[in-house]
Amino acid sequence: FFYQTKQTQEDRDIALINEIGEDLTQGAETIYYAGDYSQKTLTHNLPDMIYNVSMQGRELVFYITLKGRQSEMVYYSDVPVSGFFNITDGYNAQDISHIYIFKGGNGTVICTNLGCE
């Protein structure tokens, strides 16, 4: 029973990460084409299996722990993305409640309520 419950929770967490990844890439594209001074705020509860997030070029990567092993979930954007998720500096994924997307430089910037760099 415990294994099945844990598996079901991991499946829900993976589905949530997929939803967040799609929201972020679609949001980045919307903001990019909307132009300067555009911004969007997303509200998500990030699952605790996320231990880091990186953005570079057109890639958004969630680093996760799944079944005791480290893995990556990669999402691709049609526009350049950069940003900062302050998960490693004494915070964890559950501390993030808002994700901000705004136009910056030659692409979009994604950051959280924990700060933008």
LOKOLGU-998734 format. One record per residue (C-alpha): residue number from 1; x, y, z; chain. Coordinates in pm, whole numbers. Each point is the difference from the previous one (the first is absolute). Layout:
# LOKOLGU-998734
{NUM,{X,Y,Z},"A"}
...
***
This chain:
# LOKOLGU-998734
{1,{0,0,0},"A"}
{2,{276,247,90},"A"}
{3,{180,-51,-332},"A"}
{4,{-321,53,-197},"A"}
{5,{-78,319,196},"A"}
{6,{353,129,-56},"A"}
{7,{-20,-87,-371},"A"}
{8,{-333,182,-31},"A"}
{9,{145,312,167},"A"}
{10,{302,-6,-231},"A"}
{11,{-233,-30,-300},"A"}
{12,{-196,304,121},"A"}
{13,{323,194,56},"A"}
{14,{124,-84,-352},"A"}
{15,{-333,112,-145},"A"}
{16,{25,326,196},"A"}
{17,{356,63,-122},"A"}
{18,{-123,-59,-358},"A"}
{19,{-277,255,57},"A"}
{20,{246,253,145},"A"}
{21,{250,-58,-282},"A"}
{22,{-269,54,-263},"A"}
{23,{-132,310,181},"A"}
{24,{350,148,17},"A"}
{25,{92,-63,-362},"A"}
{26,{-336,122,-131},"A"}
{27,{11,300,234},"A"}
{28,{350,88,-117},"A"}
{29,{-111,-8,-361},"A"}
{30,{-308,214,72},"A"}
{31,{204,262,188},"A"}
{32,{277,3,-259},"A"}
{33,{-240,83,-283},"A"}
{34,{-210,240,210},"A"}
{35,{302,230,24},"A"}
{36,{171,221,256},"A"}
{37,{-158,51,343},"A"}
{38,{-202,-319,-33},"A"}
{39,{-6,-235,294},"A"}
{40,{-190,-299,130},"A"}
{41,{-29,-156,345},"A"}
{42,{-61,-373,45},"A"}
{43,{-105,-156,328},"A"}
{44,{111,-358,51},"A"}
{45,{96,-220,292},"A"}
{46,{321,-168,-111},"A"}
{47,{42,-364,104},"A"}
{48,{283,-76,241},"A"}
{49,{160,-240,-250},"A"}
{50,{143,311,-176},"A"}
{51,{344,85,132},"A"}
{52,{108,252,-265},"A"}
{53,{-119,181,-314},"A"}
{54,{213,148,-277},"A"}
{55,{-75,206,-307},"A"}
{56,{236,67,-283},"A"}
{57,{-53,72,-366},"A"}
{58,{-331,-164,-81},"A"}
{59,{14,-269,269},"A"}
{60,{-179,-17,333},"A"}
{61,{129,-289,213},"A"}
{62,{-153,-134,322},"A"}
{63,{246,-210,201},"A"}
{64,{-195,-255,200},"A"}
{65,{44,-297,230},"A"}
{66,{-214,-290,-121},"A"}
{67,{4,-341,164},"A"}
{68,{313,101,190},"A"}
{69,{190,94,-317},"A"}
{70,{77,339,-147},"A"}
{71,{-156,75,-336},"A"}
{72,{-87,291,-229},"A"}
{73,{-320,116,-165},"A"}
{74,{77,229,-294},"A"}
{75,{-241,239,-174},"A"}
{76,{75,201,-312},"A"}
{77,{-118,350,-78},"A"}
{78,{-31,165,-339},"A"}
{79,{155,314,153},"A"}
{80,{314,60,209},"A"}
{81,{-52,-44,376},"A"}
{82,{220,79,295},"A"}
{83,{-67,27,367},"A"}
{84,{57,-93,356},"A"}
{85,{-170,-243,238},"A"}
{86,{158,48,342},"A"}
{87,{-42,-361,111},"A"}
{88,{359,-76,97},"A"}
{89,{68,295,234},"A"}
{90,{-172,-136,308},"A"}
{91,{-340,-16,-165},"A"}
{92,{-189,-292,-145},"A"}
{93,{-264,-35,-270},"A"}
{94,{-288,34,247},"A"}
{95,{118,353,89},"A"}
{96,{-90,114,-353},"A"}
{97,{-358,122,-31},"A"}
{98,{17,238,-297},"A"}
{99,{191,-18,-326},"A"}
{100,{50,321,-197},"A"}
{101,{59,22,-375},"A"}
{102,{99,329,-159},"A"}
{103,{167,135,-310},"A"}
{104,{368,65,48},"A"}
{105,{281,62,-245},"A"}
{106,{-29,-226,-302},"A"}
{107,{-234,-249,162},"A"}
{108,{-209,-66,305},"A"}
{109,{103,-21,364},"A"}
{110,{-157,-245,243},"A"}
{111,{46,35,375},"A"}
{112,{-191,-59,324},"A"}
{113,{-126,167,315},"A"}
{114,{338,-92,153},"A"}
{115,{172,252,-223},"A"}
{116,{122,84,-346},"A"}
{117,{364,19,-93},"A"}
***
